[in-house]
Amino acid sequence: MPLSEHEQRLLEQMERALYAEDPKFATALEGTGLRTYTRRRVYLAAAGFVVGIGLLMGGMVAQIVPVSVVGFLVMLGCAVLAVTGWKRAPRGAAGGGPRSAPVQRRAGMMDRIEQRWQRRRDEQQGP
């Protein structure tokens, strides 16, 4: 459920208080966003893909079919994770620094939430 204007103001006050009280902690929390998570996920998936190639080739050389099958499945799973992670990765703001991108993303998200809330209100009120 979206936040009311009063709740949004309270949340903004709490954020400002957190920055004033412990700016190092607040900055650390800001840096662990979706972009960092998806980048790490893509890198791990790429590493897993290489491990899958190793298992596939090792199983082929040793003529152990189950190892090759597991290697292929690992490759397939990691490829899917890498592609979905890459597609979901947020795009950086043009000319914005590390602090401007979350603010813009937050503003866009809040606009969408407000639009949904307004649609729900309109649907409940009816004709």
C-alpha positions as CSV (number, residue, x, y, z in Angstrom):
1,M,0.0,0.0,0.0
2,P,1.5,3.4,-0.9
3,L,2.4,5.9,1.7
4,S,0.3,9.0,2.4
5,E,1.8,12.4,2.1
6,H,2.2,12.6,5.9
7,E,4.0,9.2,6.0
8,Q,6.2,10.3,3.1
9,R,7.2,13.5,5.0
10,L,7.9,11.4,8.1
11,L,10.1,9.0,6.1
12,E,12.0,11.9,4.5
13,Q,12.5,13.4,8.0
14,M,13.8,10.0,9.3
15,E,16.2,9.8,6.2
16,R,17.5,13.3,6.9
17,A,18.0,12.4,10.6
18,L,19.9,9.3,9.6
19,Y,22.2,11.3,7.3
20,A,22.8,13.8,10.1
21,E,23.4,11.3,12.8
22,D,25.5,8.8,10.9
23,P,26.4,9.9,7.4
24,K,28.9,7.0,6.9
25,F,26.3,4.4,7.6
26,A,23.7,6.1,5.4
27,T,26.1,6.4,2.5
28,A,27.0,2.7,2.9
29,L,23.3,1.8,2.8
30,E,22.9,3.9,-0.3
31,G,25.7,2.2,-2.2
32,T,24.2,-1.3,-1.8
33,G,21.5,-0.8,-4.4
34,L,20.0,-2.8,-7.2
35,R,22.8,-1.9,-9.6
36,T,25.4,-3.4,-7.3
37,Y,23.3,-6.5,-6.7
38,T,22.7,-7.1,-10.4
39,R,26.3,-6.5,-11.4
40,R,27.5,-9.0,-8.7
41,R,24.8,-11.5,-9.9
42,V,26.0,-11.2,-13.5
43,Y,29.6,-11.7,-12.6
44,L,28.8,-14.8,-10.4
45,A,26.7,-16.2,-13.2
46,A,29.6,-15.7,-15.7
47,A,32.0,-17.5,-13.3
48,G,29.5,-20.3,-12.9
49,F,29.2,-20.6,-16.7
50,V,33.0,-21.1,-16.9
51,V,32.8,-23.8,-14.1
52,G,30.0,-25.4,-16.1
53,I,32.2,-25.5,-19.2
54,G,34.9,-27.1,-17.1
55,L,32.6,-29.8,-15.8
56,L,31.2,-30.4,-19.3
57,M,34.7,-30.8,-20.8
58,G,36.0,-32.8,-17.9
59,G,33.1,-35.2,-18.1
60,M,33.7,-35.6,-21.9
61,V,37.4,-36.3,-21.4
62,A,36.8,-38.7,-18.6
63,Q,33.8,-40.2,-20.4
64,I,31.6,-39.7,-17.4
65,V,28.2,-38.7,-18.8
66,P,26.5,-37.5,-15.6
67,V,29.3,-35.0,-15.0
68,S,28.9,-33.6,-18.5
69,V,25.1,-33.4,-18.0
70,V,25.6,-31.5,-14.7
71,G,28.1,-29.2,-16.5
72,F,25.6,-28.4,-19.2
73,L,22.9,-27.7,-16.7
74,V,25.2,-25.4,-14.7
75,M,26.0,-23.6,-17.9
76,L,22.4,-23.3,-18.9
77,G,21.3,-22.0,-15.4
78,C,24.1,-19.5,-15.2
79,A,23.4,-18.2,-18.7
80,V,19.8,-17.6,-17.8
81,L,20.8,-15.8,-14.6
82,A,23.3,-13.6,-16.4
83,V,20.8,-12.7,-19.1
84,T,18.0,-11.9,-16.8
85,G,20.3,-10.0,-14.4
86,W,21.7,-8.0,-17.4
87,K,18.2,-7.1,-18.6
88,R,17.1,-6.0,-15.2
89,A,20.1,-3.9,-14.5
90,P,19.2,-0.3,-14.0
91,R,20.6,2.3,-16.3
92,G,22.7,5.1,-14.8
93,A,21.5,8.7,-14.9
94,A,23.1,10.7,-17.7
95,G,25.7,13.0,-16.1
96,G,24.5,12.0,-12.6
97,G,26.8,10.9,-9.8
98,P,26.4,7.9,-7.5
99,R,24.0,9.9,-5.3
100,S,21.7,11.3,-8.1
101,A,20.7,7.9,-9.6
102,P,18.8,6.6,-6.5
103,V,17.0,9.9,-6.1
104,Q,15.8,9.9,-9.7
105,R,14.8,6.2,-9.5
106,R,13.0,6.9,-6.2
107,A,11.1,9.8,-7.8
108,G,10.0,7.7,-10.7
109,M,8.9,4.9,-8.5
110,M,6.9,7.3,-6.3
111,D,5.2,8.7,-9.4
112,R,4.1,5.2,-10.4
113,I,2.9,4.3,-6.9
114,E,0.9,7.5,-6.8
115,Q,-0.7,6.8,-10.2
116,R,-1.6,3.3,-9.1
117,W,-3.1,4.6,-5.9
118,Q,-5.2,7.1,-7.8
119,R,-6.4,4.4,-10.2
120,R,-7.5,2.2,-7.3
121,R,-9.3,5.1,-5.7
122,D,-11.1,5.9,-8.9
123,E,-12.1,2.2,-9.4
124,Q,-13.4,1.9,-5.8
125,Q,-15.5,5.1,-6.2
126,G,-17.1,3.8,-9.4
127,P,-19.4,5.8,-11.7
